[in-house]
């Protein structure tokens, strides 16, 4: 099973919708990312990075308080910071 499929299956088994959304305010502009989008974005990385993502998601499930939501907030922030830093012209 692919890492993408594993992530999606983990969420679905926990009753968490892939369409769950997180809003990020970046300089007054709201960016909305779904869990599915965040997964797909990180699955474009190397195999080792994909496996680290899956392992971190599994660890987030073990957290007692909003572990999965915090995980996706952090991953979404990382995605946006990386994406926005690539747009900066030096």
C-alpha positions as CSV (number, residue, x, y, z in Angstrom):
1,X,0.0,0.0,0.0
2,X,1.4,3.4,-0.9
3,X,2.2,6.0,1.8
4,X,-0.6,8.2,0.4
5,X,-3.1,5.4,0.8
6,X,-1.8,4.6,4.3
7,X,-2.4,8.2,5.4
8,X,-5.9,8.3,4.0
9,X,-6.7,5.0,5.5
10,X,-5.5,6.0,8.9
11,X,-7.7,9.1,8.9
12,X,-10.7,7.2,7.6
13,X,-10.3,4.5,10.2
14,X,-10.3,7.2,12.9
15,X,-13.5,8.7,11.4
16,X,-11.6,11.9,10.3
17,X,-12.7,13.3,7.0
18,X,-10.1,13.9,4.3
19,X,-12.1,17.1,3.5
20,X,-11.4,18.6,6.9
21,X,-10.0,22.1,6.5
22,X,-7.6,24.3,8.3
23,X,-7.5,28.1,7.6
24,X,-4.2,29.9,7.7
25,X,-3.9,33.7,7.8
26,X,-0.8,34.8,5.9
27,X,-0.4,38.6,5.9
28,X,-4.2,39.1,6.0
29,X,-4.9,36.6,3.2
30,X,-6.6,33.4,4.3
31,X,-5.4,30.2,2.8
32,X,-7.6,27.1,3.3
33,X,-6.0,23.7,3.1
34,X,-7.7,20.3,3.4
35,X,-6.1,17.3,5.1
36,X,-6.2,15.5,1.7
37,X,-4.3,18.4,0.1
38,X,-1.7,18.4,2.8
39,X,-1.2,14.7,2.5
40,X,-0.9,14.9,-1.3
41,X,1.6,17.7,-1.1
42,X,3.9,15.9,1.3
43,X,3.7,12.7,-0.7
44,X,5.5,14.4,-3.5
45,X,8.6,14.4,-1.4
46,X,11.2,11.6,-1.2
47,X,10.3,8.1,0.0
48,X,12.1,8.8,3.3
49,X,10.2,12.0,3.8
50,X,6.9,10.2,3.0
51,X,7.7,7.5,5.6
52,X,8.5,10.1,8.2
53,X,5.2,11.9,7.5
54,X,3.3,8.6,7.9
55,X,5.2,7.8,11.2
56,X,4.5,11.3,12.5
57,X,0.8,11.0,11.7
58,X,0.7,7.6,13.6
59,X,2.3,9.3,16.6
60,X,-0.2,12.2,16.4
61,X,-3.0,9.7,16.8
62,X,-1.5,8.6,20.1
63,X,-1.8,12.2,21.5
64,X,-4.6,12.7,23.9
65,X,-5.5,16.3,22.9
66,X,-6.1,17.3,19.3
67,X,-3.0,15.4,18.1
68,X,-4.2,15.0,14.5
69,X,-5.4,18.5,14.2
70,X,-2.2,20.0,15.5
71,X,-0.2,17.7,13.2
72,X,-2.1,19.0,10.2
73,X,-1.8,22.6,11.4
74,X,2.0,22.1,11.7
75,X,2.3,20.4,8.3
76,X,0.1,23.1,6.7
77,X,2.2,25.8,8.2
78,X,5.4,24.1,6.9
79,X,3.9,23.8,3.4
80,X,2.9,27.4,3.3
81,X,6.2,28.6,4.6
82,X,8.0,26.6,2.0
83,X,5.7,27.6,-0.8
84,X,5.9,31.3,0.1
85,X,9.6,31.3,0.6
86,X,10.0,29.9,-3.0
87,X,8.1,33.0,-4.3
88,X,10.5,35.5,-2.6
89,X,12.8,37.1,-5.1
90,X,16.3,38.0,-3.9
